[in-house]
């Protein structure tokens, strides 16, 4: 089973270009509306479909309750995408470490899509207390014993 991600946004043609740039995607099969917006578009990375972008209609929900996660190979790739997505958007969490990730960030892009960006993570200890004080020096590298 595979879960597909379909983003219904206003200005879908601009959104497709932004996501291609931010995530190094390629436009695959697509159908455009008469006004140049996307009736349907498939965005791929390494021949795997990652997203569909569709022009939103007037009946669209305006409050996004879903966060989309995207894992990058390294911090440089993450920062590049973050800088692109933050333009005209809202930063929720600046780039930095968390107890489960050496580098992550959250941003709501100008189309209202909420992204969690991260590099490979690990799970904190089972007794991890999210209310306890924490700083970056406490991040445990999953490759260390």
C-alpha positions as CSV (number, residue, x, y, z in Angstrom):
1,X,0.0,0.0,0.0
2,X,1.2,3.5,-0.7
3,X,-0.4,6.8,0.5
4,X,-0.6,9.5,-2.1
5,X,-0.3,13.1,-1.2
6,X,-2.5,15.5,-3.1
7,X,-2.1,19.3,-2.4
8,X,-5.1,21.4,-3.4
9,X,-3.7,25.0,-3.6
10,X,-4.5,28.3,-5.2
11,X,-1.9,29.3,-7.8
12,X,-1.1,25.6,-8.5
13,X,1.3,26.5,-11.4
14,X,3.4,28.6,-9.1
15,X,3.2,25.9,-6.4
16,X,4.4,23.2,-8.8
17,X,7.5,25.3,-9.7
18,X,8.2,26.0,-6.0
19,X,8.0,22.3,-5.0
20,X,10.1,21.3,-8.0
21,X,12.8,23.7,-6.9
22,X,12.6,23.0,-3.1
23,X,12.6,19.2,-3.3
24,X,14.4,18.7,-6.6
25,X,11.4,17.1,-8.2
26,X,10.4,16.5,-11.8
27,X,7.1,17.2,-13.4
28,X,5.5,14.0,-14.7
29,X,2.1,13.3,-16.1
30,X,0.0,16.5,-15.9
31,X,-3.2,18.1,-17.2
32,X,-3.6,21.8,-17.3
33,X,-6.8,23.8,-17.0
34,X,-7.6,26.5,-19.7
35,X,-6.2,29.2,-17.4
36,X,-2.8,27.4,-17.0
37,X,-3.4,26.1,-13.5
38,X,-3.2,22.3,-12.9
39,X,-6.2,20.1,-13.1
40,X,-3.7,17.4,-12.1
41,X,0.1,17.2,-11.8
42,X,2.4,14.5,-10.6
43,X,5.8,15.4,-9.2
44,X,8.5,12.7,-9.0
45,X,11.9,12.1,-7.4
46,X,14.0,9.2,-8.6
47,X,11.1,7.9,-10.6
48,X,8.8,7.7,-7.5
49,X,5.7,9.8,-7.3
50,X,6.0,12.2,-4.3
51,X,3.1,14.7,-4.7
52,X,0.1,15.7,-6.8
53,X,-0.7,19.3,-7.0
54,X,-4.2,20.4,-8.0
55,X,-5.8,23.9,-8.4
56,X,-8.0,24.4,-5.4
57,X,-11.6,25.5,-5.9
58,X,-13.8,27.9,-3.9
59,X,-14.9,25.0,-1.7
60,X,-11.4,24.3,-0.3
61,X,-10.8,24.0,3.4
62,X,-8.7,27.0,4.6
63,X,-7.3,25.5,7.8
64,X,-4.6,22.9,7.1
65,X,-4.5,20.3,9.8
66,X,-2.0,18.0,8.1
67,X,1.7,18.3,8.3
68,X,3.8,16.8,5.5
69,X,7.2,15.4,6.3
70,X,10.1,15.3,4.0
71,X,13.4,13.7,4.8
72,X,16.6,15.0,3.3
73,X,20.0,13.3,2.9
74,X,21.9,16.1,4.7
75,X,21.6,19.5,6.4
76,X,22.6,21.5,3.3
77,X,19.8,20.0,1.2
78,X,17.3,20.7,4.1
79,X,18.4,24.3,4.5
80,X,18.1,24.9,0.7
81,X,14.5,23.6,0.7
82,X,13.7,25.6,3.9
83,X,14.9,28.8,2.5
84,X,12.8,28.3,-0.6
85,X,9.6,27.3,1.3
86,X,9.9,30.1,3.8
87,X,9.7,32.8,1.1
88,X,6.2,34.3,1.6
89,X,5.4,31.7,4.2
90,X,5.6,31.4,8.0
91,X,8.4,29.7,9.9
92,X,7.1,27.5,12.7
93,X,10.4,26.1,13.9
94,X,13.8,27.4,12.7
95,X,16.4,24.9,11.4
96,X,18.1,23.2,14.4
97,X,18.4,20.0,16.4
98,X,15.6,18.3,18.3
99,X,15.9,15.3,20.6
100,X,15.1,12.9,17.7
101,X,16.8,14.8,14.9
102,X,20.2,16.5,14.5
103,X,18.6,19.0,12.0
104,X,14.9,19.7,11.4
105,X,12.5,22.6,10.8
106,X,8.9,23.4,10.3
107,X,7.5,25.9,7.8
108,X,4.0,26.8,6.4
109,X,4.6,27.8,2.8
110,X,2.8,30.6,1.0
111,X,0.2,28.1,-0.3
112,X,-0.7,27.1,3.3
113,X,1.0,23.7,3.2
114,X,2.7,22.8,6.5
115,X,6.1,21.0,6.1
116,X,8.2,19.2,8.6
117,X,11.8,18.9,7.2
118,X,14.3,16.6,8.7
119,X,17.5,14.6,8.1
120,X,17.6,10.9,9.2
121,X,16.4,10.7,12.8
122,X,16.4,8.3,15.7
123,X,14.0,7.6,18.5
124,X,14.8,9.0,22.0
125,X,15.0,6.7,24.9
126,X,11.7,5.3,26.1
127,X,11.9,7.3,29.3
128,X,12.3,10.6,27.3
129,X,10.5,13.5,29.1
130,X,9.4,16.1,26.6
131,X,8.8,18.6,29.5
132,X,12.4,18.3,30.7
133,X,14.9,21.0,29.8
134,X,16.8,20.0,26.6
135,X,19.6,21.5,24.5
136,X,21.4,20.4,21.3
137,X,24.3,18.8,23.2
138,X,21.8,16.2,24.4
139,X,21.1,14.9,20.9
140,X,22.1,11.3,20.7
141,X,23.6,10.3,17.3
142,X,21.9,7.0,16.4
143,X,25.2,5.7,14.9
144,X,26.9,6.0,18.3
145,X,26.6,3.3,20.9
